[in-house]
Amino acid sequence: MCAIFGVMTQGPVALQHVHRAMDTMQHRGPDDRGLWSSEDGKVVLAHNRLSIVDLAGGHQPLLSAAHDVVAVVNGEIYGHRQLRAKLQQKGYPFQTHSDSEVLLALYLEHGSACLEHLRGEFSFVIWDRRKQQVFAARDRFGVKPLFYYQDQEKFLIASEIKALLAMGVPAVWDVESVYDFDSGILHNDRTFFKNIKQVAPGHFILVTQGHLRTVSYWDLDYSTTQQLEADRRTSADYVEEFRQLFTDAVKVRLEADVPVGCYLSGGLDSCSVLGMANSLSARKLEAFTISFDDDLYDEYAMAEEMAALAGSRLHRVDVTQQELADNFDRAVWHAESLFINPHGVAKYILSRKVLEQGIKVVLTGEGADEILAGYPIFRQDMLMTSAATLGQDAVNLKLEQLKQANKTSIGLLLSEESGSELAYIKAMLGYIPAQLAGSIRRFKLYSSFYTPAFSQMLNGRDSIAAFLDGIDVSARLKGRDPVNQSLYLWCKTSFPNYMLSVLGDRMEMAHSIEGRPPFLDHPLAEFCARLPVHQKIHLDREKHLLREAARELIPQRVYDRQKQPFMAPTVSRHSFGALQEFICDTLSSIEAQSLPFYDTKKLLALVTNLPNLPVNVQAGADALLVQVASACSMQKQFGLSL
């Protein structure tokens, strides 16, 4: 993985400013730096490199033989050797063995359709002098970030927002994005910084002087109920096809010229990845796990059992409340985002341990819940829409069992909301997704802490309605099972813009670590989108196919275990602890007093009252406190204003 940067202006670019921008992203690529400038100085591409493949020869920017096309690439392109062989047969010369160089030849051969041939996690920027055009794209799920800014004089694009700020882009809050975040909505094309956009997952942009066009090149297409009824495959057929695709997804992600490690929790996803990787690799992978000083959140015992079964050496990273407090600001600086839990800070600390062990690449478990409906909200959706066949009493019993088995999710992922304000959602979708119902409940709490000025500023905005209005309901949701509809919605908001960012790339790359998620291999994801829901969720457990495909690779306890979302211990779990003290100090700070969204006096009173709140309200209050602390941290570190 690397850092990429591009600028196109009406006048010559000051290269010292470009180097200043690249310095802010040095953590993404500490091994090498390259810079290319057009003859007139109006177009510049730059690259910080983290050497993973072709350690000696992978310098960027990449130039075509005629020097009329230039590219900078971040990420990994799998199957690059096979692509290279085909392109060489067509006469394209190659100067290196880098996977990134394949992209340049693919673009020369296919233009923007080169994206159809790419498999992996990537973002890139290409300057085509022939067309006087920038072509930039992001991978299908949005594993790799890509942000841009455009005004009448310039276009800027970079792997991280801080590089754009270093080029003089004003740091201003996008107040609608903050407001929408309180409703559980994170937009695929927006950020918390006004006028700084992101290339949406599965999209590319074409930029000429004064004009920018966004194009979708890929999207998940879930089978309709009618299509699934015509599917004659057996359960054994599904398991075997899934196993083959999963095996291949892990296999290609083991290819590197440096050692590969693996993040490991006690959950099914990462255990399956480690088990499969060690079955394919001649060298057992080093495994890294977090251990919390709170039994409700700690999974060390399960990770230890898995590592022993797989034959991996396990590195235990103990994360205390004090360490969460001490590393909070730094994690927020790297994320450039609001947090709802200190889990992002914990991942930041975990990645630092990987760096200390000299490992640059880790396999991760992200994506399994998104392709196989792993989160409790998806089981809740299945149960809530099954009353006609199961009976309401049976549904109520199963829902209660789900809540008891997922105590860390109550008030966050699991929903208890109902009411007339949900009617428009049911009218549009035919059911009420648990993720949206839960968001409405939390918004009622969060908005009660708004300042009068902020409430007035966004008065009348319905964030969820605005989000749904941007979805092609007829083409993507109608005729699909409610669980598959919920999966699609989740992948358009929280997954790419929080899970893959705050819990993925940004915390890994903070310490120059490349994360590779096998479950987001697009052939595997496309297969899962065509599955009947009962192959994803059984009444009493989720991710059925993965359990069966990985059964021989994981301990029985992991096979039997229900999903536990990765969360760090919350503020209310450790009253008067280091994290709570940090939150209180932050809420009492100058930054908090000048934060334009929340009444900090009310929030400080909320901290005191936390132990007296019902469990479901307590979880939302915990999330709000961490969120406001992260907003204060962003304002302090980036100088954000209204």
C-alpha positions in Angstrom: 0.0 0.0 0.0 1.1 3.5 -0.6 0.1 7.2 -0.6 -0.9 8.8 -3.9 -1.3 12.5 -4.8 -2.2 14.5 -7.8 -2.8 18.1 -8.7 -4.0 19.8 -11.9 -3.9 23.7 -11.9 -4.1 26.6 -14.3 -0.6 27.7 -13.4 2.6 26.0 -12.4 2.5 24.0 -9.1 5.0 24.8 -6.3 6.7 21.5 -5.8 7.7 22.4 -2.2 4.0 22.4 -1.4 3.6 19.0 -3.0 6.4 17.6 -0.8 4.7 19.2 2.2 1.5 17.3 1.3 3.4 14.1 0.8 5.1 14.5 4.2 1.7 14.3 5.9 1.2 10.8 4.4 4.7 9.5 5.0 3.3 6.7 7.2 1.5 5.2 4.2 4.8 4.8 2.2 8.0 5.2 4.1 10.2 3.2 1.7 10.4 5.5 -1.3 9.1 8.8 -2.8 8.6 9.7 -6.5 7.3 12.8 -8.2 6.4 13.6 -11.8 5.6 17.1 -13.2 4.4 18.0 -16.7 6.6 20.2 -18.8 4.5 23.2 -18.1 4.3 22.4 -14.4 0.5 22.4 -14.3 0.1 18.7 -13.6 1.9 16.9 -10.8 1.6 13.3 -9.6 3.4 12.0 -6.5 3.8 8.7 -4.7 5.0 7.5 -1.2 5.8 3.8 -1.5 5.4 0.9 0.9 7.4 -1.9 -0.8 5.5 -5.2 -0.9 6.0 -6.6 -4.4 9.2 -6.2 -6.5 11.0 -4.5 -3.6 13.8 -3.1 -5.9 11.9 -2.2 -9.0 8.5 -0.8 -8.0 9.3 3.0 -8.1 6.4 5.3 -9.0 5.1 7.4 -10.8 4.8 5.0 -13.7 5.3 6.4 -17.3 4.2 4.9 -20.6 6.8 4.4 -23.3 5.7 7.6 -25.0 5.6 9.5 -21.7 2.1 10.6 -22.5 0.3 8.6 -19.8 1.4 8.7 -16.1 0.0 6.7 -13.2 0.3 6.5 -9.4 -1.2 3.4 -7.7 -2.1 2.5 -4.1 -2.9 -1.1 -3.3 -2.6 -4.6 -4.6 -3.6 -6.0 -8.0 -3.9 -9.8 -7.7 -3.3 -12.0 -10.7 -0.9 -9.4 -12.1 1.5 -12.1 -13.5 -1.2 -13.6 -15.7 -2.3 -10.1 -16.8 1.3 -9.2 -17.6 1.8 -12.3 -19.7 -1.3 -11.4 -21.8 -0.3 -7.8 -22.2 3.3 -8.7 -23.2 1.8 -10.9 -26.0 0.1 -7.8 -27.3 3.4 -5.9 -27.4 3.3 -3.9 -24.2 6.8 -3.5 -22.6 7.4 -3.8 -18.9 10.3 -2.4 -16.9 9.5 -3.9 -13.5 7.8 -6.9 -11.9 5.5 -4.6 -9.9 1.8 -5.4 -9.9 1.1 -1.7 -10.3 2.8 -1.5 -13.7 0.1 -3.8 -15.1 -2.5 -1.1 -14.6 -0.7 1.3 -16.9 -0.7 -1.2 -19.8 -4.3 -2.2 -19.1 -5.3 1.4 -19.3 -3.5 1.9 -22.6 -5.2 -1.2 -23.9 -8.8 -0.7 -22.5 -9.2 2.8 -21.3 -11.5 3.1 -18.4 -12.7 -0.4 -19.0 -9.4 -1.6 -17.5 -11.3 -1.7 -14.2 -13.1 -4.8 -15.4 -9.8 -6.6 -15.4 -8.7 -5.6 -11.9 -8.9 -7.8 -8.9 -7.8 -6.4 -5.5 -7.8 -3.4 -3.2 -6.7 -0.3 -4.9 -7.0 3.4 -5.7 -5.1 5.2 -8.5 -4.7 8.4 -10.5 -3.8 8.5 -14.1 -2.9 11.6 -16.1 -3.6 11.1 -19.9 -1.8 13.9 -21.8 -3.5 12.9 -25.0 -6.9 13.6 -23.6 -5.8 16.3 -21.1 -7.7 14.3 -18.5 -7.3 12.8 -15.1 -8.8 9.3 -14.6 -9.0 8.2 -11.0 -10.7 5.2 -9.4 -11.3 3.3 -6.2 -11.7 -0.4 -5.6 -15.1 -2.1 -5.6 -15.7 -2.0 -1.8 -13.7 1.1 -0.9 -10.9 -0.7 1.0 -8.5 2.0 -0.2 -9.3 5.7 0.4 -9.3 8.5 -2.3 -10.3 12.1 -1.6 -10.4 15.1 -3.8 -11.1 18.9 -3.9 -12.0 21.1 -6.9 -12.4 24.8 -7.3 -12.1 27.2 -10.3 -8.3 27.2 -10.2 -7.3 23.6 -9.3 -8.1 20.0 -8.8 -6.4 18.0 -6.0 -6.6 14.3 -5.2 -4.9 12.3 -2.4 -5.1 9.2 -0.3 -5.7 11.2 2.8 -7.5 14.5 3.6 -4.6 15.9 5.5 -2.6 16.1 2.2 -5.3 18.4 0.7 -5.2 20.6 3.8 -1.5 20.9 3.4 -2.1 22.3 -0.1 -4.2 25.1 1.4 -7.7 23.6 1.2 -9.7 25.3 4.0 -10.6 23.0 7.0 -14.3 23.6 7.4 -16.9 21.3 9.0 -19.4 19.7 6.7 -22.3 20.2 9.1 -24.7 18.1 7.1 -22.3 15.1 7.3 -22.0 15.5 11.1 -25.8 15.7 11.4 -26.3 12.7 9.2 -23.7 10.7 11.2 -25.9 11.1 14.2 -28.6 9.3 12.2 -26.2 6.5 11.3 -25.6 7.7 7.8 -22.1 8.1 6.3 -22.1 9.1 2.7 -20.0 7.3 0.0 -19.1 10.6 -1.7 -18.8 13.0 1.2 -16.5 13.6 4.2 -16.7 15.6 7.5 -14.7 18.3 5.7 -16.8 20.8 3.6 -16.0 20.6 -0.2 -13.7 17.7 0.2 -15.3 14.7 -1.5 -14.3 11.1 -1.8 -14.4 8.8 -4.8 -17.2 6.4 -4.0 -16.4 2.6 -3.9 -16.9 1.0 -7.3 -16.7 4.4 -9.0 -14.2 6.4 -11.1 -14.0 10.0 -12.0 -12.9 11.8 -15.2 -11.5 15.3 -14.7 -10.7 17.9 -17.3 -10.1 21.6 -16.7 -13.3 22.9 -14.9 -15.3 19.6 -15.3 -15.6 16.5 -13.2 -17.8 13.4 -14.0 -18.4 10.5 -11.7 -19.2 7.0 -13.2 -20.2 3.8 -11.5 -18.3 0.7 -12.8 -19.5 -2.0 -10.3 -22.2 -2.7 -7.8 -23.4 -5.8 -5.9 -26.5 -7.3 -7.6 -28.5 -9.5 -5.2 -30.6 -12.2 -6.7 -34.4 -11.6 -6.7 -36.7 -14.0 -5.0 -37.8 -15.3 -8.4 -34.2 -16.0 -9.4 -33.5 -17.8 -6.2 -36.6 -20.0 -6.6 -35.2 -21.2 -9.9 -31.8 -22.1 -8.4 -31.5 -25.9 -8.1 -28.2 -26.2 -6.3 -28.0 -28.2 -3.0 -26.6 -27.1 0.3 -23.5 -29.2 -0.4 -23.1 -27.4 -3.8 -23.1 -24.0 -2.1 -20.6 -25.0 0.6 -18.2 -26.5 -2.0 -18.3 -23.5 -4.3 -17.9 -21.1 -1.4 -14.9 -23.1 -0.1 -13.2 -23.0 -3.5 -13.7 -19.2 -3.9 -12.6 -18.5 -0.3 -9.5 -20.7 -0.7 -8.5 -18.8 -3.9 -9.2 -15.4 -2.2 -6.8 -16.3 0.6 -4.3 -17.8 -1.7 -3.8 -14.7 -3.9 -3.5 -12.5 -0.8 -0.6 -14.6 0.5 1.5 -13.4 -2.5 4.1 -10.9 -1.3 7.9 -10.4 -1.3 7.7 -9.7 2.5 6.3 -11.8 5.4 2.6 -11.9 5.8 0.8 -12.0 9.2 -2.8 -12.2 10.3 -5.1 -10.3 12.7 -6.9 -12.7 15.0 -9.8 -12.4 17.3 -11.9 -15.1 18.8 -14.4 -14.8 16.0 -15.3 -17.0 13.1 -14.0 -14.6 10.4 -10.4 -14.1 11.4 -10.1 -17.7 12.7 -11.2 -19.0 9.3 -8.8 -16.7 7.5 -5.8 -17.9 9.6 -6.8 -21.5 9.3 -7.1 -21.3 5.6 -3.9 -19.3 5.2 -1.8 -21.7 7.2 -3.2 -24.7 5.2 -2.0 -23.0 2.1 1.3 -21.5 3.2 4.6 -23.3 3.6 5.3 -20.9 6.5 2.9 -20.5 9.4 1.7 -16.9 9.7 2.4 -14.8 12.8 -1.0 -13.9 14.5 -1.8 -10.7 16.4 -4.7 -10.3 18.8 -6.0 -7.7 21.2 -6.7 -8.5 24.8 -8.9 -6.1 26.9 -9.1 -5.8 30.7 -12.8 -6.5 30.5 -14.2 -10.1 30.2 -17.3 -9.0 28.2 -15.0 -7.7 25.4 -11.9 -9.9 25.7 -11.5 -12.7 23.2 -7.9 -13.7 24.0 -8.7 -17.3 25.2 -10.5 -18.1 21.9 -7.7 -16.5 19.8 -5.1 -18.5 21.8 -7.0 -21.7 21.1 -7.2 -20.9 17.4 -3.5 -20.0 17.1 -2.5 -23.3 18.8 -4.7 -25.3 16.4 -3.3 -23.5 13.4 0.3 -23.7 14.5 0.8 -19.9 14.6 2.8 -17.9 17.1 0.3 -15.5 18.8 1.3 -12.0 19.8 -0.9 -10.7 22.5 -1.5 -7.0 22.6 -2.9 -5.9 26.0 -5.0 -2.7 25.6 -5.9 -0.9 28.8 -8.2 2.1 29.4 -5.1 4.2 29.9 -3.7 3.2 26.5 -7.0 4.0 24.8 -6.9 7.4 26.3 -3.3 8.0 25.5 -3.6 7.0 21.8 -7.1 8.5 21.2 -6.0 11.8 19.5 -3.4 10.1 17.3 -5.9 7.5 16.1 -8.4 10.3 15.2 -5.7 12.2 13.3 -5.1 9.2 11.1 -8.8 8.3 10.7 -9.9 11.9 9.9 -13.3 10.7 11.1 -15.6 10.6 14.1 -15.6 7.5 16.3 -18.5 5.8 18.1 -16.3 3.5 20.2 -12.6 3.3 21.1 -12.2 0.2 18.9 -10.5 2.3 16.3 -7.9 3.3 18.9 -7.4 -0.4 19.8 -6.8 -1.3 16.1 -4.2 1.6 16.0 -2.4 0.0 18.9 -2.6 -3.5 17.4 -1.1 -2.3 14.1 1.8 -0.7 15.9 2.7 -4.1 17.4 2.7 -5.6 13.9 5.2 -2.9 12.8 7.4 -3.7 15.8 7.6 -7.3 14.6 8.8 -6.2 11.2 5.7 -7.4 9.3 4.2 -5.2 6.5 1.2 -7.3 5.4 -1.7 -8.8 7.4 -4.7 -10.7 6.4 -7.9 -9.5 8.0 -11.4 -10.7 8.6 -13.3 -7.6 7.4 -16.2 -8.3 5.0 -17.5 -11.6 6.1 -20.4 -10.0 8.0 -21.2 -8.0 4.9 -21.3 -10.8 2.4 -22.8 -13.4 4.8 -25.1 -11.3 7.0 -23.1 -11.8 10.1 -24.2 -8.9 12.3 -27.1 -9.3 14.8 -29.1 -6.7 12.9 -29.4 -9.0 9.9 -30.7 -11.9 12.0 -33.1 -9.4 13.6 -34.3 -8.4 10.1 -34.8 -12.0 9.2 -36.8 -12.7 12.4 -38.9 -9.6 12.2 -40.0 -10.4 8.6 -40.7 -14.1 9.4 -43.6 -13.8 11.8 -46.1 -15.1 9.2 -44.2 -18.4 8.9 -42.6 -18.8 12.4 -45.4 -17.3 14.5 -45.1 -14.1 16.6 -44.4 -16.0 19.8 -41.5 -17.9 18.3 -40.1 -14.7 16.8 -40.3 -12.9 20.1 -38.4 -15.8 21.8 -35.7 -15.8 19.1 -35.3 -12.0 19.4 -34.8 -12.2 23.1 -32.3 -15.0 22.7 -30.5 -12.9 20.2 -30.3 -9.9 22.6 -29.0 -12.1 25.4 -26.3 -13.5 23.2 -25.2 -10.1 21.9 -25.1 -7.8 25.0 -22.4 -5.6 23.5 -24.8 -4.8 20.5 -27.9 -3.7 22.4 -28.6 -0.1 21.8 -26.1 0.1 18.9 -26.6 -2.7 16.4 -29.7 -4.3 17.8 -32.9 -2.1 17.6 -36.0 -1.8 19.8 -37.5 1.1 17.9 -41.0 1.3 16.4 -43.3 4.1 15.6 -45.0 6.3 13.1 -41.7 8.0 12.1 -40.7 4.7 10.5 -43.7 4.5 8.2 -42.1 6.1 5.2 -39.3 3.6 5.4 -41.7 0.7 5.3 -43.6 2.3 2.5 -40.5 2.5 0.4 -38.8 -0.8 1.3 -41.7 -3.0 2.4 -40.1 -3.5 5.9 -38.1 -1.5 8.4 -34.4 -2.4 8.5 -33.1 -2.8 12.1 -30.1 -0.6 11.2 -32.3 2.3 10.3 -34.7 1.8 13.2 -31.8 1.8 15.6 -30.4 4.9 14.0 -33.6 6.8 14.6 -33.6 5.8 18.2 -30.0 7.0 18.7 -30.8 10.3 16.8 -33.5 11.1 19.4 -30.8 10.9 22.1 -28.1 12.7 20.2 -30.2 15.6 19.0 -31.3 16.3 22.6 -27.8 17.5 23.2 -27.6 19.8 20.2 -27.0 23.5 20.7 -30.0 25.6 19.7 -28.0 27.1 16.8 -27.1 23.7 15.4 -30.7 22.5 15.7 -31.9 25.5 13.8 -29.2 25.2 11.2 -30.4 21.7 10.1 -34.0 22.1 11.1 -36.2 19.9 8.8 -33.4 17.7 7.4 -34.3 14.0 7.3 -31.0 12.2 6.9 -32.3 8.8 6.4 -34.9 9.9 3.8 -32.1 11.8 2.0 -29.9 8.6 2.0 -32.7 6.4 0.7 -33.6 8.9 -2.0 -30.0 8.3 -3.3 -30.6 4.6 -3.7 -32.0 3.1 -6.9 -34.6 1.1 -5.0 -36.3 -0.4 -8.1 -33.1 -1.7 -9.6 -31.2 -2.8 -6.4 -33.8 -3.6 -3.7 -37.2 -4.4 -5.1 -37.9 -8.1 -5.3 -35.0 -9.0 -3.0 -35.2 -10.7 0.4 -35.3 -8.1 3.2 -32.0 -9.4 4.6 -30.3 -8.8 1.2 -31.8 -5.4 1.0 -30.3 -4.6 4.5 -26.9 -5.9 3.4 -27.0 -3.6 0.3 -27.9 -0.6 2.5 -25.2 -1.4 5.0 -22.6 -1.6 2.2 -23.6 1.9 1.0 -23.0 3.7 4.3 -21.4 2.3 7.5 -19.3 -0.5 5.9 -17.0 1.5 3.6 -17.1 4.7 5.5 -16.5 3.4 9.0 -15.7 -0.3 9.2 -13.1 -0.2 6.3 -11.8 3.1 7.4 -11.8 3.6 11.2 -11.3 -0.2 11.7 -9.4 -0.9 8.6 -7.0 1.0 6.2 -6.5 4.1 8.3 -5.4 2.3 11.5 -3.3 -0.2 9.6 -1.6 2.3 7.4 -0.9 4.6 10.4 1.9 2.1 11.0 2.7 1.3 7.4 0.8 -2.0 7.5 -1.1 -3.3 4.4 -4.4 -5.0 5.3 -5.7 -7.6 2.9 -9.3 -8.8 3.4 -10.0 -12.1 1.6 -13.7 -11.9 2.1 -13.8 -8.8 -0.1 -12.5 -10.7 -3.1 -15.2 -9.6 -5.6 -15.8 -13.1 -7.1 -16.5 -14.4 -3.6 -18.8 -11.4 -2.8 -20.7 -11.8 -6.1 -21.3 -15.4 -5.4 -22.7 -14.6 -1.9 -25.0 -12.0 -3.4 -26.6 -14.7 -5.4 -27.2 -17.0 -2.4 -30.6 -17.7 -0.7 -30.7 -16.0 2.7 -31.0 -19.4 4.5 -27.5 -20.2 3.3 -26.2 -17.1 5.1 -28.4 -17.2 8.3 -30.0 -20.1 10.1 -32.4 -19.3 12.9 -29.9 -19.7 15.7 -26.7 -18.6 14.0 -25.2 -16.6 11.2 -22.7 -17.2 8.4 -23.7 -20.8 7.9 -21.7 -21.3 4.7 -18.5 -20.0 6.2 -18.9 -22.3 9.3 -19.3 -25.3 7.1 -16.5 -24.4 4.7 -14.0 -23.8 7.5 -15.2 -26.4 9.9 -12.1 -28.5 9.8 -9.8 -25.4 10.2 -11.3 -23.9 13.4 -11.9 -25.0 17.0 -15.3 -26.4 17.8 -15.9 -23.4 20.2 -15.4 -21.0 17.4 -17.7 -23.0 15.1 -20.4 -22.9 17.7 -20.0 -19.2 18.7 -22.3 -16.4 17.7 -21.1 -13.2 16.2 -19.6 -10.7 18.6 -18.9 -7.4 16.9 -15.4 -6.0 17.6 -15.9 -3.4 20.3 -13.6 -1.9 22.9 -14.9 -1.5 26.5 -17.1 1.6 26.7 -16.9 4.6 29.1 -19.7 3.3 31.3 -18.0 0.0 31.8 -15.1 1.7 33.7 -16.5 4.5 35.8 -13.8 6.9 36.9 -11.3 5.1 34.7 -8.6 6.6 32.5 -10.9 6.7 29.4 -13.7 8.4 31.3 -11.3 10.9 32.7 -10.0 11.6 29.2 -13.5 12.1 27.9 -14.4 14.5 30.8 -11.2 16.5 30.3 -11.9 16.7 26.5 -15.5 17.9 27.1 -14.1 20.6 29.5 -11.5 21.8 27.0 -11.5 24.9 24.9 -12.1 22.8 21.8 -15.3 21.5 23.3 -16.5 24.9 24.2 -16.0 26.1 20.6 -17.5 22.9 19.0 -20.5 24.2 17.1 -22.8 21.1 17.5 -23.2 19.9 21.1 -24.0 21.4 24.6 -21.0 20.2 26.5 -22.5 21.1 29.9 -25.3 18.6 29.2 -22.8 16.0 28.1 -20.7 16.3 31.2 -23.9 15.8 33.2 -24.5 12.7 31.0 -21.2 11.2 32.1 -22.2 11.5 35.7 -25.6 9.9 35.0 -24.3 7.0 32.9 -24.7 4.3 35.6 -28.4 5.2 36.1 -29.4 4.8 32.4 -31.1 1.7 31.0 -28.7 -0.6 29.3 -30.0 0.1 25.8 -29.8 3.9 26.4 -26.4 3.6 28.0 -24.9 2.1 24.8 -26.1 5.0 22.8 -24.8 7.5 25.4 -21.4 5.8 25.4 -21.2 6.1 21.6 -22.2 9.8 21.8 -19.5 10.7 24.3 -16.8 9.0 22.3 -18.2 10.7 19.2 -18.1 14.2 20.7 -14.6 13.5 22.0 -13.4 12.6 18.5 -15.1 15.7 17.1 -13.1 17.8 19.6 -10.0 16.0 18.6 -10.6 16.7 14.9 -11.3 20.3 15.6 -8.1 20.7 17.7 -5.8 18.8 15.3 -7.1 20.0 11.9 -8.2 23.5 12.9 -11.8 22.9 11.7 -14.2 25.8 11.7 -17.8 26.5 10.5 
